[in-house]
Amino acid sequence: MSGRSSPRAKYYRGSTDGRRPLGHDPLAKVRAAYDVVVIGSGLAGLTAANVLGKLGHRVALFEQHYNFGGLATWFKRRGGHVFDISLHGFPVGMIKTCRRHWTLEIAQRIVRLDSIRFDNPQFRFETAFTRADFTEKLVGVFGAERSRVEEFFAHLRAMNFYDANRETVAEVFERFFPGRNDIHRLLLEPIAYANGSALDDPAIAYGIVFSNFMSSGVYTFSGGTDLLVGLMRAELERNRVELFSNAEVERILVENGAAVGVVVGGREVRAGAVLSNASLGTTVQRLVGPGHFEASFAQGVSAVRLNNSSCQVYMGLTEGATIPFVTDLLFSSSRERFDSRSLCDFHGESRTFSFYYPKTRPQSERYAVVSSTNANWGDWAGLSQEQYEREKAKLAADTLRELERHVPGVTSKLDHVEVATPRTFGFYTQHPEGTSFGTKFEGLEYSLKLHEQVRGLFHAGSVGIIMSGWLGAANYGVIAAAKLDPYLAGLATLAAAKGR
Ligand SMILES: Cc1cc2nc3c(=O)[nH]c(=O)nc-3n(C[C@H](O)[C@H](O)[C@H](O)COP(=O)(O)OP(=O)(O)OC[C@H]3O[C@@H](n4cnc5c(N)ncnc54)[C@H](O)[C@@H]3O)c2cc1C
């Protein structure tokens, strides 16, 4: 999980090839039964667990990884480095979600990014990433008619999820801005990095996410993901949610058509309901087993397409080294024209750079840069170890070359360069094909209807693009908890009636 490019950069060998045995029993304190078991601590799982805990339910959350947060996570490296995985930017709606369903302290730490830049052969500029600024750019830089731009934004805003409109993103773009590949790039490239959207995806999913961003720009969490997840854990504990890491759920127990618990670490833990934050396909095919679903439902889930995976290059500056403020988020590409597919190219030309200055973690003086590229599992999965190391080193070298273009001299200031690939994401999340953003649109329907197939079985996690990304995942956790709560109330009523 590494690559070296600077003479001073340490070549880090991660342990993606196996798990070390633990010195303790991670399930030592687990009880025999809970009201709800949550599988997975992504933002959807954590948020659902918190909402249910606040409602007074006894909740146990099992996470297979040693850390909590799912893809909203971080890691530390020798030399004082801390790297965030997916803290690049999310819409303002996260403030409301955190205020309502987490804490005021968490909500108040969500701050707007100061600067976002695009740099590609078609255009270069800084943007506030709002409807007002995009309108000015579309009219002033791209020469689009103001009335057309207004109509485009109004169209997206008016899109309603329940209209079942199957128009694709490309069709909408062509209708409003025919033949304008440069405009299509502006409108889609940043969203593709946040949730894997592509030109052939339904416009409705794109429209919702894009409009969310356009309402007020791009936000981040001041203090880093480690602080965020720490604050979330404290709140979960206040709400008596019991958290277990290094605890992989092997099976969801189903009796008489209802989910009644899980097998975790070889033990049975009973529950009134089970909420899975693992991938949709994993939940149905591996954890429950297709035999518990109608055949057409199980087949439908197998046919749901996965979203792409990612590669990242983590670059840490030596203690005391600095770089001038460049921007917070840089959409950088040397590719002449835009198309969705090329964003995942094995030796791609497009990437985002997230710059982490001391303002990101006001408690630290360190600087880091993380480059993210969308990626295909198939390009990385079959490589021999030797090819794998070679390709990671190439990715690191290409990335550093590109970063030098924006920040001359930065390479000499780095003492840690490390690469993650779809294999890394697959290993740490157990998501099939290391998917970064769950499933394509059709997955949403199955995810929402899981409990109609197996009573008491719910899903919350990245599906359908809409429920992906930090905001989408957290909000889906709230939605799933709101469905699960009356189910538990129904069970309690039934139990009381039986006891009478
Ligand atoms: C490189 C990258 C960049 C991103 N950038 C952005 C961005 O800029 N903005 C944005 O909004 N979003 C971004 N995202 C997406 C965002 O991070 C995710 O959409 C979101 O965090 C997903 O949350 P989730 O709840 O779906 O679950 P996940 O984060 O996928 O977590 C699922 C959890 O379930 C656990 N699990 C799975 N199986 C089991 C099991 N059997 N037993 C126990 N635990 C299990 C996994 O270990 C994992 O912790 C990015 C993602 C990546 C990879």
The ligand as a Tripos MOL2 file, in Angstrom:
@<TRIPOS>MOLECULE
LIG
   53    58     1     0     0
SMALL
NO_CHARGES

@<TRIPOS>ATOM
      1 C1        -11.4980    8.0700   -1.8830 C.3       1 LIG1
      2 C2        -12.8620    8.4940   -1.4750 C.ar      1 LIG1
      3 C3        -13.2080    9.8230   -1.5200 C.ar      1 LIG1
      4 C4        -14.4640   10.2480   -1.1180 C.ar      1 LIG1
      5 N1        -14.7530   11.5750   -1.1380 N.ar      1 LIG1
      6 C5        -15.9470   12.0020   -0.6820 C.ar      1 LIG1
      7 C6        -16.2450   13.3820   -0.6210 C.ar      1 LIG1
      8 O1        -15.4360   14.2290   -0.9800 O.2       1 LIG1
      9 N2        -17.4490   13.7690   -0.1670 N.ar      1 LIG1
     10 C7        -18.3870   12.8810    0.2400 C.ar      1 LIG1
     11 O2        -19.4580   13.2940    0.6720 O.2       1 LIG1
     12 N3        -18.1360   11.5470    0.1970 N.ar      1 LIG1
     13 C8        -16.9450   11.1030   -0.2590 C.ar      1 LIG1
     14 N4        -16.6730    9.7680   -0.3080 N.ar      1 LIG1
     15 C9        -17.7620    8.8170   -0.0430 C.3       1 LIG1
     16 C10       -18.1040    8.6610    1.4110 C.3       1 LIG1
     17 O3        -16.9470    8.5100    2.1830 O.3       1 LIG1
     18 C11       -18.9890    7.4290    1.5450 C.3       1 LIG1
     19 O4        -20.0700    7.5360    0.6250 O.3       1 LIG1
     20 C12       -19.5950    7.2520    2.9310 C.3       1 LIG1
     21 O5        -18.6390    7.4940    3.9360 O.3       1 LIG1
     22 C13       -20.1390    5.8460    2.9900 C.3       1 LIG1
     23 O6        -20.7960    5.5820    4.1950 O.3       1 LIG1
     24 P1        -21.6280    4.2470    4.3940 P.3       1 LIG1
     25 O7        -22.4490    4.4350    5.6020 O.co2     1 LIG1
     26 O8        -22.3190    3.8950    3.1330 O.co2     1 LIG1
     27 O9        -20.6370    3.0740    4.7000 O.3       1 LIG1
     28 P2        -19.1060    2.7420    4.6050 P.3       1 LIG1
     29 O10       -18.2950    3.9160    4.9150 O.co2     1 LIG1
     30 O11       -18.8880    2.0630    3.3170 O.co2     1 LIG1
     31 O12       -18.9370    1.7330    5.8180 O.3       1 LIG1
     32 C14       -19.4730    0.4410    5.8760 C.3       1 LIG1
     33 C15       -18.8820   -0.2160    7.1140 C.3       1 LIG1
     34 O13       -19.3950   -1.5330    7.2570 O.3       1 LIG1
     35 C16       -18.3460   -2.3530    7.7480 C.3       1 LIG1
     36 N5        -18.6790   -3.7540    7.4720 N.ar      1 LIG1
     37 C17       -18.8670   -4.3320    6.2570 C.ar      1 LIG1
     38 N6        -19.1660   -5.6390    6.4180 N.ar      1 LIG1
     39 C18       -19.1670   -5.8960    7.7560 C.ar      1 LIG1
     40 C19       -19.4050   -7.0730    8.5450 C.ar      1 LIG1
     41 N7        -19.7230   -8.2370    7.9810 N.pl3     1 LIG1
     42 N8        -19.3120   -6.9720    9.8990 N.ar      1 LIG1
     43 C20       -19.0070   -5.7870   10.4940 C.ar      1 LIG1
     44 N9        -18.7630   -4.6570    9.7830 N.ar      1 LIG1
     45 C21       -18.8550   -4.6970    8.4320 C.ar      1 LIG1
     46 C22       -17.1370   -1.8690    6.9950 C.3       1 LIG1
     47 O14       -15.9350   -2.2580    7.6120 O.3       1 LIG1
     48 C23       -17.3560   -0.3580    7.0440 C.3       1 LIG1
     49 O15       -16.7870    0.2250    8.1780 O.3       1 LIG1
     50 C24       -15.4190    9.3080   -0.6930 C.ar      1 LIG1
     51 C25       -15.0700    7.9560   -0.6430 C.ar      1 LIG1
     52 C26       -13.8100    7.5480   -1.0290 C.ar      1 LIG1
     53 C27       -13.4490    6.1160   -0.9570 C.3       1 LIG1
@<TRIPOS>BOND
     1     1     2 1
     2     2     3 ar
     3     2    52 ar
     4     3     4 ar
     5     4     5 ar
     6     4    50 ar
     7     5     6 ar
     8     6     7 ar
     9     6    13 1
    10     7     8 2
    11     7     9 ar
    12     9    10 ar
    13    10    11 2
    14    10    12 ar
    15    12    13 ar
    16    13    14 ar
    17    14    15 1
    18    14    50 ar
    19    15    16 1
    20    16    17 1
    21    16    18 1
    22    18    19 1
    23    18    20 1
    24    20    21 1
    25    20    22 1
    26    22    23 1
    27    23    24 1
    28    24    25 2
    29    24    26 1
    30    24    27 1
    31    27    28 1
    32    28    29 2
    33    28    30 1
    34    28    31 1
    35    31    32 1
    36    32    33 1
    37    33    34 1
    38    33    48 1
    39    34    35 1
    40    35    36 1
    41    35    46 1
    42    36    37 ar
    43    36    45 ar
    44    37    38 ar
    45    38    39 ar
    46    39    40 ar
    47    39    45 ar
    48    40    41 1
    49    40    42 ar
    50    42    43 ar
    51    43    44 ar
    52    44    45 ar
    53    46    47 1
    54    46    48 1
    55    48    49 1
    56    50    51 ar
    57    51    52 ar
    58    52    53 1
@<TRIPOS>SUBSTRUCTURE
     1 LIG1         1 GROUP 0 **** ****
